[in-house]
Amino acid sequence: MKVVLLSYTKDAERLCAAAAHSCYSPDPASEILERVEEGRAGKFIDSVVGMGHHSVIEHASYTFSLEGVSRSLTHQLVRHRIASFSQQSQRYVSLLEPNYVTPGTILSDPEANKVFEEAMENAWEAYQKLATIVPVEDARYVLPNACTTNIVVTMNARELWHFFTLRTCRRAQQEIRTAAEQMLMEVRRISPTLFKDAGPACLRGKCPEGKLSCGKPRVELKFK
């Protein structure tokens, strides 16, 4: 897996701070932005987000390339609807060579890994045969969720907060949790104040999972 931050809103924290200030000022955001200093922007954003005024951080957006991930991951990812996605096509990209993701739980169990490897070999053998008989777009029906893919995703800061809350939780599946952690580290590097407290809900208070809670807060993700 590789996670790359392709693009992001320039001066995101200043922009969001100006937008937030404009809600309480007679001056327009264009004039406020010229007066907002980087240090003061962070403090104001910290205060506004702390009060739950999250709509103002929707003005900042971030675009990632997730590479070599499974279709299982992307099926979960695209459920975050307030986002834009561009995914590698199985219709136009040749998949004759077996490329897939093996979950860690399977890799650690020799018997499970043997069953998994056999299933992957059978799937690709069937795909290769079908691809010579029917259109590739129909042959792909036999490919597994483990099949690797690349996807570009753009989310605004508010949706990223929601994404991180769900997907960095210990109860999230390992692969998407790893991707979410890498994405979180990337946006914290660019916009440290906007994402200072982003992460699983247990970093900010009581776990909402109730009886399903793992009981182990992810303190290692606490921003330092």
N, C-alpha and C positions, 0 to 999 in steps of 0.2 A: 504493500500500500504506500502511496505517496500523496501527500496533501500539499497543494501549492496555493498560496494566496495570490491570485492573478492581478486583482485590481481592488481599489477601495476609494471611498469618498475622501478627497483631499481636505485636510483640516476638519475632520469629522467632528471633533469635540467642540471646536470653535463654532462650527455651523449649527450644531444642536443647541449649544448654549445661546446663540443669537436667536434661534427659533423659540427657545424657552423664554428668553427675556422679552421677546416681542409680544408674548401673551399678557405681560403685565406692564407694558410700556406704551406711551403714546407714539414712540418712534418706530419706524418700520425696521424690519430685520436687516435690510441693506445698510442702514446707518449704524445699527447696533453692532453688526459683524465687524465693521471697521474699528470699533472701539474695544472689542473683546480681545484680551490678551490670553495667551495659551494657558498660563498658570491659573488665572482667574476662571477661565472656561472650565477647567477640570473641577474646581471647587463648586462651581454653580451646578454643573451636571451631576456631581456627586450628591448634592442636596436635592435636586429636582427628582432624580431617579430614586433616591431614598424615600421620597414622599409618595412614590408610586406613579409619578407623572411620566409614563413611558412613551406616550405618543410622540414626544419631541425627538426621540432618538430614532424614529423611523426615517428621518431625513438622511441618515448615514447608511450606506450599503457596502457590502463586501462580496467579492466574487472569488470562488475557489474552484480549483481543478482537483477532483478526486480520481486518482489513477490506480488501476490494478485492483479495484474493489469488486466484490461479488454482486451479482444481480439481487441477491438476498438483501444486501445493504441498501441498494438503490430503491428496492421496493418499499423499504421503510422510510428512506429519505424523502421520496416524493409525496409522502403523506403530509409533509409540512407544506401546506398549500400556499402560504403567503411567501412564495419564492419563485424563481425562474430556473428552469432546468434545460440542459442540452446534453443528451446522452448518445453515446456511440451506438450506431445502428447495427443490429444483427442481420439486417437485410442487405446492406451495402458493404459491410466489412467481412472479409473472409475469416471464418472461425474453424478452418479445417485442422489447425493444430490445437491440441487440448491445452487450454489455459483456464485454471480454476483456483478458487480459494478453498483451503482446507481448514475448518475450524480447529482451534487449539485443543478442544476436548477430544476431538477425533485423532489428532496427531499424537496425543499423549497416550492413546490406547491402541496397542498393536493390532488387536483383533478388529476394533472399530475402523482403524486406518486401512486394513486389508479389504474390508467390506466396501469402504468408501472408494478406494482406488479401483476396485473391480467395477463398481457402478459407473465411475467416470470413464473408464476404458470402454465399457459397453455403450454408454451414451454417445461418445465421439465416434465409435465405430459405426453406430447406426446413423449418425448425422452425416458422416462421410459417404456412406452408401446412398442415403436418401438424396444428398446434394447432386448426385449424378443422374437421378431419376426425376426429381421434382424440383420446382424453384427453391432456392435457398431460403426464401422467406417462409416456406412451408417445412423444409427440413429442420429449421431451428426449433420447432416445437418439441423436439426430443432433448434439447440442451437443458442442463440443470440450473437451479438457482445459484450454484457455486461458480458458474461461468463468470470469468472476469469481464469487466467493462470499465469505461472511463465516463465521467460525467462532470459537467460544469454546473455549478449552482451559485445563484446570487440571492442573498437574503439581506434585509435591512437589520439594523442592530436590535430592534425589538423582537423580531422573529428569531434572531440568533439567540437571544436570551431564553426564549421559550424552548428552542432546540437544545441548548445546553442543559437546561433544567431537566429535560426528559432523557437525553441521550448520554450525558456523563454520569448518570445515576448507575450504581452498581448493578441494578436490575436490568439495565439495557443490555442487549446482546453485545458480546465482546468486540466484534468487528466495527460496528457503528459507534460503540463507545470509544474505541481507539481513534477513529476518524474525528469524532466530536472533540476529544481532548486535544488533538493536534490543531484543529480549527480554532479552539479556544485560545491556545497558546499564541497562535498567529495574530488574532485580533487584539489580544492583550498587549502584544508588542507594538501594534500600531495605535491603538486607542485604549491605553491602560485604565483611564478613569471610567470610560463607558462600560468596560467589562470587568471592573475590579471585583465585583461580587457575583459575577455570572458563574454558573455551574449548577450542580445538583441542588435541590431545595434544602438539603441538610446543611449546606454551608451558611444558610441564612436563617435557619430556625428548625421547626419541627418537620419531620418527614411526612409528606402527605399520603404515603403508601399504606399507613395504618398497620394492620397485622402482617402485611406483605413486606414491611420494611426490613432491610438487611441488618439494621441496628448498628451499622458501622459508618459514621459520617466520613465523607471523603475529604478530610482535612488537608491531604496532600495537594488538593487543587486550590486551596485558599491562596488568594493573590498576595504576594510578598513584594 
